[in-house]
Amino acid sequence: MGKLPVVSALAIVKVLRKNGFGISRQRGSHIILIKFVDNKKRIVVVPNHRQIDPGTLLSIIAQSGMLKGEFLNFLRR
């Protein structure tokens, strides 16, 4: 799939909201999003930074339950 793009927290939150996540709260510099899947709560924590490190982005994608390619496709839209 290649290198991950440099993205901001706002771009990540936008993708997650398109996929059914809602912003639950913001604690300090972290935005917490929640989505209910099969009566279970899926929580994603996004640091509110201008640039998200590649490792952090991969962690966010894993927390969301999305595939890397699926997430990147939504990011390009």
C-alpha positions as CSV (number, residue, x, y, z in Angstrom):
1,M,0.0,0.0,0.0
2,G,3.0,2.3,0.4
3,K,3.7,5.2,2.7
4,L,0.9,6.6,4.9
5,P,0.0,10.2,4.1
6,V,0.5,13.0,6.6
7,V,-2.9,13.9,7.9
8,S,-4.4,16.1,10.6
9,A,-6.6,15.1,13.4
10,L,-9.5,17.0,11.8
11,A,-9.2,14.9,8.6
12,I,-9.2,11.7,10.7
13,V,-12.2,12.8,12.6
14,K,-14.0,13.6,9.3
15,V,-13.4,10.1,8.0
16,L,-14.5,8.5,11.3
17,R,-17.7,10.6,11.4
18,K,-18.5,9.4,7.8
19,N,-18.2,5.9,9.2
20,G,-20.7,6.3,12.0
21,F,-18.5,7.5,14.8
22,G,-19.8,10.4,16.9
23,I,-17.7,12.8,19.0
24,S,-18.2,11.8,22.6
25,R,-16.0,14.4,24.3
26,Q,-12.6,16.1,24.2
27,R,-10.2,15.7,27.1
28,G,-7.2,18.0,26.8
29,S,-5.7,17.5,23.4
30,H,-7.5,14.2,22.7
31,I,-10.8,13.8,20.8
32,I,-12.8,10.7,21.8
33,L,-15.1,9.2,19.3
34,I,-17.6,6.4,19.9
35,K,-19.6,4.0,17.7
36,F,-21.8,1.2,18.7
37,V,-21.2,-2.1,16.8
38,D,-23.3,-5.1,17.6
39,N,-24.3,-3.6,21.0
40,K,-20.6,-3.1,21.8
41,K,-19.0,0.3,22.2
42,R,-16.0,1.0,19.9
43,I,-13.9,3.9,21.2
44,V,-11.2,5.7,19.1
45,V,-8.9,8.3,20.6
46,V,-7.5,10.9,18.2
47,P,-4.8,13.4,19.4
48,N,-5.8,16.9,18.2
49,H,-2.6,17.7,16.3
50,R,-1.9,19.2,12.9
51,Q,0.2,16.2,11.9
52,I,-0.5,12.7,13.1
53,D,2.5,10.3,13.2
54,P,2.3,7.2,11.0
55,G,2.3,4.8,13.9
56,T,-0.4,6.8,15.7
57,L,-2.5,6.8,12.5
58,L,-2.1,3.0,12.2
59,S,-3.3,2.7,15.8
60,I,-6.3,4.9,15.1
61,I,-7.2,2.8,12.1
62,A,-6.9,-0.4,14.2
63,Q,-9.1,1.1,17.0
64,S,-11.7,2.0,14.4
65,G,-12.0,-1.5,13.1
66,M,-11.5,-0.3,9.5
67,L,-9.0,-1.8,7.1
68,K,-6.1,0.4,6.2
69,G,-7.1,0.6,2.5
70,E,-10.7,1.4,3.4
71,F,-9.6,4.2,5.7
72,L,-7.3,5.7,3.1
73,N,-10.0,5.5,0.4
74,F,-12.3,7.6,2.7
75,L,-9.5,10.0,3.3
76,R,-9.1,10.6,-0.4
77,R,-12.7,11.4,-1.0
